[in-house]
Amino acid sequence: MKHSKDPFEAAIEEEEEQDESPPESPGGGGDEEGRIEIDQAPEESERDVGGGVRRQNKKSKTSSSVVVVAEGKNKDEDEEEEEENMETELTKYPTTADPAKMAKMQVILSQFTEDQMSRYESFRRSAFQKGNMRKLLQGVTGSQKISMPVIIVNCGIAKMFVGELVETARVVMGERNDSGPIRPCHIRESYRRLKLEGKVPKRSVPRLFR
Amino acid sequence: MSNTPATPASSSKSKATGNSQPPEKRKPLFQKELQHMMYGFGDEPNPLPETVALVEDIVVEYVTDLTHKAQEIGTKRGRLLVDDFLYLIRKDLPKLNRCRELLAMQEELKQARKAFDVDEEKITSLD
């Protein structure tokens, strides 16, 4: 299975390979592209990142509109690849892709320095593992069956929460004129501020005996 | 209750009794992913281990509290559903939109896989 190819290159190769290899690959290839957003994929070259999937500046992850656009284009490519390769009658799913935004993202992406690109790649590819999240949820709820959407939603929410924590911690560091890696004291201050803003769910019963 | 005294004693006790209560010292669940994630969000390429441990604790507590609240809502209707979580983060628009995207994408992938399977059946039946 192809992992580290440009989506466009991957699509071309899949068409060639279709005759030889079992039809698993188009679906697999398509899945890979789609799952990058959700699962933890191994750190790969930037070809996959720069290959036409629009990204946004990592600083503004919480602005969901651009993430929506990026997700839309990713879906778009999934559907395109599968349509080309399988000649099914898949209707084109409506995406939230906006050509103007796509173009803007491409421009931004092309001007990234290597450092920025690597950070952006980490930002996109990192995700909580669904298996671990499921274990955690099972432990919390006490029930064996946790449905997939619940796990996915929790992984997404947790990732955004980490984002808020880290970004606020950087703000705190800026205020204190600190530099270097983020230290626990910054995280604690950032957590305190998030609590004041009401972004952290408060326990109705205070947790005792920790 | 023998679990109430100082944390080290209680954590070792809970290990002995098979984790009957949420242990303070649990195996790190998310260390590797968290390192990449923190780098992606603005930390150094190699975050300090104590920072990662603290963030993991905070995230686990966050998910736990959120899930507890969702369960409280969910038990009124019977099961724990995704909508309970969506209700809880309704005020936080970025998170809400992101969750909607993720769910929509999952739907699309499911449809695509289903259509792909149907197509594969057609191919094999033609052979």
Boltz contact constraints between the chains, C-beta under 6 A:
constraints:
  - contact:
      token1: [A, 23]
      token2: [B, 120]
      max_distance: 6.0
  - contact:
      token1: [A, 27]
      token2: [B, 116]
      max_distance: 6.0
  - contact:
      token1: [A, 34]
      token2: [B, 109]
      max_distance: 6.0
  - contact:
      token1: [A, 40]
      token2: [B, 33]
      max_distance: 6.0
  - contact:
      token1: [A, 62]
      token2: [B, 94]
      max_distance: 6.0
  - contact:
      token1: [A, 64]
      token2: [B, 94]
      max_distance: 6.0
  - contact:
      token1: [A, 64]
      token2: [B, 97]
      max_distance: 6.0
  - contact:
      token1: [A, 64]
      token2: [B, 98]
      max_distance: 6.0
  - contact:
      token1: [A, 68]
      token2: [B, 101]
      max_distance: 6.0
  - contact:
      token1: [A, 71]
      token2: [B, 101]
      max_distance: 6.0
  - contact:
      token1: [A, 71]
      token2: [B, 105]
      max_distance: 6.0
  - contact:
      token1: [A, 75]
      token2: [B, 105]
      max_distance: 6.0
  - contact:
      token1: [A, 75]
      token2: [B, 108]
      max_distance: 6.0
  - contact:
      token1: [A, 82]
      token2: [B, 112]
      max_distance: 6.0
  - contact:
      token1: [A, 86]
      token2: [B, 119]
      max_distance: 6.0
  - contact:
      token1: [A, 88]
      token2: [B, 115]
      max_distance: 6.0
  - contact:
      token1: [A, 88]
      token2: [B, 119]
      max_distance: 6.0
  - contact:
      token1: [A, 90]
      token2: [B, 115]
      max_distance: 6.0
  - contact:
      token1: [A, 93]
      token2: [B, 108]
      max_distance: 6.0
  - contact:
      token1: [A, 119]
      token2: [B, 40]
      max_distance: 6.0
  - contact:
      token1: [A, 122]
      token2: [B, 36]
      max_distance: 6.0
  - contact:
      token1: [A, 122]
      token2: [B, 39]
      max_distance: 6.0
  - contact:
      token1: [A, 122]
      token2: [B, 40]
      max_distance: 6.0
  - contact:
      token1: [A, 123]
      token2: [B, 40]
      max_distance: 6.0
  - contact:
      token1: [A, 126]
      token2: [B, 33]
      max_distance: 6.0
  - contact:
      token1: [A, 126]
      token2: [B, 36]
      max_distance: 6.0
  - contact:
      token1: [A, 126]
      token2: [B, 37]
      max_distance: 6.0
  - contact:
      token1: [A, 126]
      token2: [B, 40]
      max_distance: 6.0
  - contact:
      token1: [A, 128]
      token2: [B, 30]
      max_distance: 6.0
  - contact:
      token1: [A, 128]
      token2: [B, 33]
      max_distance: 6.0
  - contact:
      token1: [A, 132]
      token2: [B, 29]
      max_distance: 6.0
  - contact:
      token1: [A, 140]
      token2: [B, 64]
      max_distance: 6.0
  - contact:
      token1: [A, 140]
      token2: [B, 67]
      max_distance: 6.0
  - contact:
      token1: [A, 141]
      token2: [B, 71]
      max_distance: 6.0
  - contact:
      token1: [A, 149]
      token2: [B, 82]
      max_distance: 6.0
  - contact:
      token1: [A, 149]
      token2: [B, 103]
      max_distance: 6.0
  - contact:
      token1: [A, 150]
      token2: [B, 82]
      max_distance: 6.0
  - contact:
      token1: [A, 152]
      token2: [B, 102]
      max_distance: 6.0
  - contact:
      token1: [A, 152]
      token2: [B, 106]
      max_distance: 6.0
  - contact:
      token1: [A, 153]
      token2: [B, 82]
      max_distance: 6.0
  - contact:
      token1: [A, 153]
      token2: [B, 85]
      max_distance: 6.0
  - contact:
      token1: [A, 153]
      token2: [B, 99]
      max_distance: 6.0
  - contact:
      token1: [A, 154]
      token2: [B, 63]
      max_distance: 6.0
  - contact:
      token1: [A, 156]
      token2: [B, 98]
      max_distance: 6.0
  - contact:
      token1: [A, 156]
      token2: [B, 99]
      max_distance: 6.0
  - contact:
      token1: [A, 156]
      token2: [B, 102]
      max_distance: 6.0
  - contact:
      token1: [A, 157]
      token2: [B, 95]
      max_distance: 6.0
  - contact:
      token1: [A, 158]
      token2: [B, 59]
      max_distance: 6.0
  - contact:
      token1: [A, 158]
      token2: [B, 63]
      max_distance: 6.0
  - contact:
      token1: [A, 160]
      token2: [B, 95]
      max_distance: 6.0
  - contact:
      token1: [A, 161]
      token2: [B, 62]
      max_distance: 6.0
  - contact:
      token1: [A, 162]
      token2: [B, 37]
      max_distance: 6.0
  - contact:
      token1: [A, 163]
      token2: [B, 41]
      max_distance: 6.0
  - contact:
      token1: [A, 166]
      token2: [B, 38]
      max_distance: 6.0
  - contact:
      token1: [A, 166]
      token2: [B, 41]
      max_distance: 6.0
  - contact:
      token1: [A, 166]
      token2: [B, 42]
      max_distance: 6.0
  - contact:
      token1: [A, 166]
      token2: [B, 43]
      max_distance: 6.0
  - contact:
      token1: [A, 167]
      token2: [B, 42]
      max_distance: 6.0
  - contact:
      token1: [A, 170]
      token2: [B, 42]
      max_distance: 6.0
  - contact:
      token1: [A, 181]
      token2: [B, 44]
      max_distance: 6.0
  - contact:
      token1: [A, 181]
      token2: [B, 47]
      max_distance: 6.0
  - contact:
      token1: [A, 181]
      token2: [B, 48]
      max_distance: 6.0
  - contact:
      token1: [A, 182]
      token2: [B, 43]
      max_distance: 6.0
  - contact:
      token1: [A, 182]
      token2: [B, 51]
      max_distance: 6.0
  - contact:
      token1: [A, 184]
      token2: [B, 50]
      max_distance: 6.0
  - contact:
      token1: [A, 184]
      token2: [B, 51]
      max_distance: 6.0
  - contact:
      token1: [A, 184]
      token2: [B, 54]
      max_distance: 6.0
  - contact:
      token1: [A, 187]
      token2: [B, 54]
      max_distance: 6.0
  - contact:
      token1: [A, 191]
      token2: [B, 58]
      max_distance: 6.0
  - contact:
      token1: [A, 201]
      token2: [B, 65]
      max_distance: 6.0
  - contact:
      token1: [A, 201]
      token2: [B, 66]
      max_distance: 6.0
  - contact:
      token1: [A, 201]
      token2: [B, 69]
      max_distance: 6.0
  - contact:
      token1: [A, 203]
      token2: [B, 65]
      max_distance: 6.0
  - contact:
      token1: [A, 209]
      token2: [B, 4]
      max_distance: 6.0
  - contact:
      token1: [A, 210]
      token2: [B, 24]
      max_distance: 6.0
